[in-house]
Amino acid sequence: MTDGISDGISNGATRRWGWALTGSGHFFTESIELIRELNDVDLFVSAAADEVLRMYRKDKEVLPASTRIFKETTASSVPVGQFYEGIYHTLIVSPASSNTVAKCVYGISDTLVTNCFAQAGKCRVHTIVFACDTAPEMMTMAPKGPVPVYPRRIDLENTAKLKEFDDCTVVESIAELRGAIDARRAWLASEAKAANG
Ligand SMILES: Cc1cc2nc3c(=O)[nH]c(=O)nc-3n(C[C@H](O)[C@H](O)[C@H](O)COP(=O)(O)O)c2cc1C
């Protein structure tokens, strides 16, 4: 981290950020930039994100040494068991594809990322989702440059439904995502202060 505040220290154990990457190219590189600013991140990479990562990632991007990466290699999403060990203080899903948002809204958890979202909810871990479908007309970044995209009514309805979930903050821009992360950091700092008397 860059501001000197520890991320999620509680009872002597360092809790971690969970960050789930989907195969959405919308603000993909910006999401990677934000991950690089955090310490103690567990990165959950959907099978689609693993492919898209290779199309968008710049050669020299290096994640902090404290970052652990979990890929979609098991049918039952084995790494999400860690949500039950109290490891995570926050889950961030950014960027969240239309596919993942739709599954999350309807309670489907058949991928690594949708499982993270479901288990975070069941373990009362606060979740921040950067949904990629936020307006009927948008510009998005394809691997070869910006292109227009027109999210369908179903996509926009799903984003709206996600906003009704308990303990879930839906953000619609990188500025809002930064704000939500800062709010979490402030909450973590106050929690640590209270724990230390
Ligand atoms: C280069 C590239 C960019 C993509 N960008 C988006 C996007 O911005 N939004 C989206 O919903 N899907 C996008 N997709 C499609 C998703 O990768 C696809 O729906 C995938 O099934 C999502 O799986 P996941 O939600 O498990 O990660 C993109 C695919 C490719 C190859």
The ligand as a Gaussian input file, in Angstrom:
#p B3LYP/6-31G(d) Opt

LIG

0 1
 C      -11.303000      -9.094000     -25.546000
 C      -12.586000      -9.380000     -24.839000
 C      -13.242000      -8.370000     -24.166000
 C      -14.462000      -8.610000     -23.508000
 N      -15.084000      -7.596000     -22.872000
 C      -16.258000      -7.811000     -22.268000
 C      -16.931000      -6.726000     -21.599000
 O      -16.464000      -5.572000     -21.583000
 N      -18.077000      -7.003000     -20.958000
 C      -18.612000      -8.267000     -20.926000
 O      -19.661000      -8.443000     -20.305000
 N      -18.009000      -9.311000     -21.553000
 C      -16.853000      -9.101000     -22.223000
 N      -16.231000     -10.155000     -22.870000
 C      -16.892000     -11.474000     -22.896000
 C      -16.634000     -12.297000     -21.628000
 O      -15.242000     -12.620000     -21.525000
 C      -17.481000     -13.581000     -21.668000
 O      -18.856000     -13.244000     -21.537000
 C      -17.123000     -14.596000     -20.601000
 O      -17.973000     -15.724000     -20.727000
 C      -17.231000     -14.031000     -19.211000
 O      -16.927000     -15.053000     -18.280000
 P      -16.743000     -14.689000     -16.732000
 O      -17.912000     -13.830000     -16.354000
 O      -16.799000     -16.028000     -16.057000
 O      -15.420000     -14.047000     -16.559000
 C      -15.017000      -9.921000     -23.528000
 C      -14.339000     -10.948000     -24.219000
 C      -13.146000     -10.677000     -24.870000
 C      -12.445000     -11.791000     -25.601000

